[in-house]
């Protein structure tokens, strides 16, 4: 995972909201560096992947959400943000920037900072909502999926229609009631 200029408090309350910036393909890292150097709080989650070419193999850190960089506040300097090379627009509706809930950014941060394998995942709308009861990801909520007999917790950024998945021990999960978020049975 890659955090850029992550020195500000992450508390709730009247903290500035997170927004997503849509960037040119393969410009996420330079955009994050440039915005950070301009004093913006930027979050760019990365995941590790091994790529193989005919003559070599290389470990890469790729953006978890290609073409997106997250920025907290700073929209009072929107011209400065949009004039950054590689930035197309601030994601929004009807000409207004759309805020990303702090809990979704914190969930991504928690997943990326853990020692578990992180990877992009297709966006899900349905499935069992669960919460991790113990371990380094305790309290993290998401959707449970299984892939090749391995349990994965999927956290989604609804505004982008994108998701990320992390491997979890199913015995450490508890289900959440879909309607109310209330606890249900243990997995």
C-alpha positions as CSV (number, residue, x, y, z in Angstrom):
1,X,0.0,0.0,0.0
2,X,1.1,3.5,-0.7
3,X,0.1,6.5,1.4
4,X,1.1,9.9,0.3
5,X,1.2,12.9,2.7
6,X,-0.7,10.9,5.3
7,X,0.2,13.1,8.3
8,X,-3.2,14.5,9.2
9,X,-5.6,13.2,11.8
10,X,-8.0,10.5,10.6
11,X,-10.8,11.2,13.1
12,X,-14.4,11.9,12.3
13,X,-16.4,15.0,13.1
14,X,-15.8,18.1,11.1
15,X,-12.8,16.6,9.2
16,X,-12.7,17.4,5.5
17,X,-14.4,14.8,3.3
18,X,-12.7,12.3,1.0
19,X,-13.2,12.6,-2.8
20,X,-12.1,10.5,-5.7
21,X,-10.1,12.0,-8.6
22,X,-10.4,10.4,-12.0
23,X,-6.9,10.3,-13.7
24,X,-5.3,9.3,-16.9
25,X,-4.4,5.7,-17.2
26,X,-1.1,4.9,-15.4
27,X,-0.9,8.4,-14.0
28,X,-2.1,7.6,-10.5
29,X,1.4,7.6,-8.8
30,X,2.6,10.9,-10.4
31,X,-0.7,12.6,-9.6
32,X,-0.5,11.5,-6.0
33,X,3.1,12.7,-5.7
34,X,2.3,16.1,-7.3
35,X,-0.8,16.7,-5.2
36,X,1.0,15.7,-2.1
37,X,3.8,18.2,-2.9
38,X,1.1,20.9,-3.3
39,X,0.1,20.2,0.3
40,X,-3.0,18.0,-0.3
41,X,-3.8,14.9,1.8
42,X,-3.8,12.1,-0.7
43,X,-4.4,8.3,-0.4
44,X,-3.4,5.9,-3.1
45,X,-3.9,2.2,-2.2
46,X,-1.5,-0.1,-4.0
47,X,-1.3,-3.9,-4.2
48,X,1.6,-6.1,-5.0
49,X,1.6,-8.3,-8.1
50,X,4.3,-10.4,-9.9
51,X,4.4,-9.9,-13.7
52,X,6.3,-12.1,-16.0
53,X,7.7,-11.2,-19.4
54,X,9.6,-13.5,-21.8
55,X,13.0,-12.5,-20.4
56,X,12.3,-11.5,-16.8
57,X,10.0,-11.4,-13.9
58,X,9.2,-8.3,-11.8
59,X,7.3,-7.5,-8.7
60,X,5.1,-4.4,-9.2
61,X,3.0,-2.2,-7.0
62,X,-0.2,-1.3,-8.9
63,X,-3.1,1.0,-8.0
64,X,-5.9,-1.0,-6.3
65,X,-8.3,1.2,-8.3
66,X,-6.8,2.0,-11.7
67,X,-7.4,5.6,-12.8
68,X,-8.4,6.8,-9.3
69,X,-6.6,8.8,-6.5
70,X,-8.3,9.8,-3.3
71,X,-8.0,13.3,-1.8
72,X,-9.2,14.7,1.5
73,X,-10.6,18.2,1.4
74,X,-8.8,20.8,-0.7
75,X,-11.7,21.4,-3.0
76,X,-11.5,25.1,-2.2
77,X,-8.4,24.8,-4.4
78,X,-10.2,22.8,-7.1
79,X,-8.5,24.7,-10.0
80,X,-5.1,23.6,-8.5
81,X,-6.3,20.0,-8.3
82,X,-7.7,19.9,-11.8
83,X,-4.7,21.6,-13.4
84,X,-2.5,18.9,-12.0
85,X,-1.1,16.9,-15.1
86,X,-3.0,13.6,-15.3
87,X,-6.1,14.6,-13.4
88,X,-9.3,14.6,-15.5
89,X,-12.0,15.4,-13.0
90,X,-13.4,15.1,-9.4
91,X,-15.9,12.2,-9.3
92,X,-19.4,13.5,-8.7
93,X,-23.0,13.9,-9.7
94,X,-24.7,16.8,-11.4
95,X,-21.5,18.9,-11.3
96,X,-21.0,18.5,-7.5
97,X,-18.1,16.4,-6.0
98,X,-19.3,13.2,-4.4
99,X,-18.0,12.5,-0.9
100,X,-16.7,9.1,0.0
101,X,-17.6,7.9,3.5
102,X,-14.7,7.9,5.9
103,X,-15.5,4.4,6.9
104,X,-14.9,3.1,3.4
105,X,-11.5,4.9,3.2
106,X,-10.6,3.6,6.7
107,X,-11.6,0.0,5.6
108,X,-9.3,0.2,2.6
109,X,-6.5,1.6,4.7
110,X,-6.9,-1.2,7.3
111,X,-6.8,-3.8,4.5
112,X,-3.8,-2.3,2.8
113,X,-1.8,-2.0,6.0
114,X,-2.4,-5.5,7.1
115,X,-0.1,-8.4,6.2
116,X,-2.8,-10.2,4.2
117,X,-2.8,-10.4,0.4
118,X,-4.8,-7.6,-1.1
119,X,-6.1,-7.5,-4.7
120,X,-8.8,-5.8,-6.8
121,X,-12.2,-7.6,-6.8
122,X,-15.2,-7.3,-9.0
123,X,-17.8,-4.9,-7.5
124,X,-20.5,-6.8,-5.6
125,X,-24.0,-5.7,-4.7
126,X,-25.4,-8.8,-3.1
127,X,-23.9,-11.3,-0.7
128,X,-23.5,-11.9,3.0
129,X,-22.4,-8.8,5.0
130,X,-19.9,-9.8,7.7
131,X,-17.7,-8.2,10.3
132,X,-14.3,-9.6,11.4
133,X,-14.4,-10.4,15.1
134,X,-10.7,-10.7,15.9
135,X,-7.2,-10.3,14.4
136,X,-5.4,-7.5,12.6
137,X,-8.6,-6.6,10.7
138,X,-11.0,-6.7,13.7
139,X,-14.1,-4.6,13.1
140,X,-13.7,-4.4,9.3
141,X,-17.0,-5.0,7.6
142,X,-17.7,-6.1,4.0
143,X,-19.2,-8.8,1.9
144,X,-18.0,-12.4,2.2
145,X,-17.2,-14.4,-0.9
146,X,-15.4,-17.6,-1.6
147,X,-12.8,-18.2,-4.3
148,X,-11.2,-21.6,-4.7
149,X,-12.2,-22.6,-1.1
150,X,-10.6,-19.4,0.3
151,X,-12.8,-16.9,2.2
152,X,-12.4,-13.3,1.2
153,X,-13.8,-10.1,2.6
154,X,-14.8,-7.6,-0.1
155,X,-14.9,-3.9,0.7
156,X,-16.6,-1.7,-1.9
157,X,-16.4,1.9,-2.8
158,X,-19.9,2.4,-4.0
159,X,-19.2,5.8,-5.7
160,X,-16.6,4.2,-8.0
161,X,-18.3,0.9,-8.5
162,X,-15.0,-0.8,-7.5
163,X,-14.1,-3.3,-4.8
164,X,-11.0,-4.8,-3.1
165,X,-10.7,-8.2,-1.5
166,X,-8.5,-9.6,1.3
167,X,-8.2,-13.2,2.5
168,X,-9.8,-13.9,5.9
169,X,-10.3,-16.8,8.3
170,X,-14.0,-17.6,8.1
171,X,-14.0,-18.7,11.7
172,X,-13.3,-15.0,12.7
173,X,-16.4,-13.7,11.0
174,X,-19.8,-12.8,12.2
175,X,-22.7,-12.0,9.9
176,X,-24.5,-8.7,9.9
177,X,-28.2,-8.2,9.3
178,X,-28.4,-6.7,5.8
179,X,-31.2,-4.2,6.7
180,X,-30.0,-2.9,10.0
181,X,-26.4,-3.8,10.3
182,X,-27.2,-5.8,13.5
183,X,-25.1,-8.8,14.4
184,X,-26.2,-12.3,13.4
185,X,-24.7,-15.7,13.7
186,X,-21.0,-16.5,13.8
187,X,-19.5,-18.1,10.7
